[in-house]
Amino acid sequence: MADAERAGLQEQIKAQGEIVRKLKAEKAPNEKVEEEVSKLLELKAQLGDDGPKKFVLKTPKGTRDYNPEQMAIREGVFNKIIQCFKRHGAETIDTPVFELKETLTGKYGEDSKLIYDLQDQGGELLSLRYDLTVPFARYLAMNKVTNIKRYHIAKVYRRDNPAMTRGRYREFYQCDFDIAGQYDPMLPDAECIKIVAEILASLDVGDFVIKVNHRRLLDGMFAACGVPDDKFRPICSATFWDDVRVEMIDEKGLDPEAADRIGQYVRFQGGLEIVDELLKDTELQKQKNAVEALEEMRQLLKYCELYGVQDKVVFDMSLARGLDYYTGVIYEGVLK
């Protein structure tokens, strides 16, 4: 490397170091700090070393090792989860850790950019699996399976910006339980919620609640608020309202008035009384998606009562998901 080029790179490293120090002093979000630290490390890597290279043993970014004590805890957790899955009649399958790239493409909306692509191997374009759901759908179609309760516990991979202290890794486990087949509406969804409640209770993680919402209700709500169709999916890539109003307007290009109308809806949470109240909303009444989804939510909440988990379930309009394969009920367990 020429002296002038090296000097210029050293100046960039110095400037980037100042950015990192300033962010840390301001107690900026960890994600932002880690992003700038990554840039600093990349610059330092470009600088290199004219002398012998020093090999440093470390795990790749976004991954970690687990010692025997940690593995014993994981094994105990997995055993309780598997016992619950089997108690509900599920059997397990396994799928390759990588899939044809075309199998995964277009299934995850904006999150598709987080898929790990592999180098061309013998004429096949491959990617590491992003989740266990799309491989399961491929398995069903390929093997012409029309009815199955299946569970699958395995690692998945996402080229995300890791935040290790918040549990966000690039390699992590998913524990999937799916019911495929023809059933009465909302009955399989209610059983899945029952399973989530049983598992969280058995793990003794503390008091929890399971938030539920409906993807079609979200679409109907967006339409009622004047959100253009092409912005439905990008907006649903966000999770909770408190974090996303600015993102909706500044990054997604949503009209501020539409964002404020959404804000009025996402504050609704409760039980069957919320369904009744929303069904009286004159704007939602004009949206077929919203009305049908609310009727399904009513049925779901009644099934949850029959399963004895109504005290753990909250209908929460702020819960959203953006993956393209979500078409019905969405839910998430949260510690209180």
Sequence and secondary structure as in RCSB ss.txt:
>XXXX:A:sequence
MADAERAGLQEQIKAQGEIVRKLKAEKAPNEKVEEEVSKLLELKAQLGDDGPKKFVLKTPKGTRDYNPEQMAIRE
GVFNKIIQCFKRHGAETIDTPVFELKETLTGKYGEDSKLIYDLQDQGGELLSLRYDLTVPFARYLAMNKVTNIKR
YHIAKVYRRDNPAMTRGRYREFYQCDFDIAGQYDPMLPDAECIKIVAEILASLDVGDFVIKVNHRRLLDGMFAAC
GVPDDKFRPICSATFWDDVRVEMIDEKGLDPEAADRIGQYVRFQGGLEIVDELLKDTELQKQKNAVEALEEMRQL
LKYCELYGVQDKVVFDMSLARGLDYYTGVIYEGVLK
>XXXX:A:secstr
  HHHHHHHHHHHHHHHHHHHHHHHTT  HHHHHHHHHHHHHHHHHH  SS         TT     HHHHHHHH
HHHHHHHHHHHHTT EE    SEEEHHHHTTSSGGGGGG  B   BTTB EEE S SHHHHHHHHHHHT  SEEE
EEEEEEE     BGGGTB SEEEEEEEEEES  STTHHHHHHHHHHHHHHHHHT  SEEEEEEEHHHHHHHHHHT
T  GGGHHHHHTS  HHHHHHHHHHTS   HHHHHHHHHHTT EESHHHHHHHHT TTGGG HHHHHHHHHHHHH
HHHHHHTT GGGEEEETT     TT  SEEEEEEE 
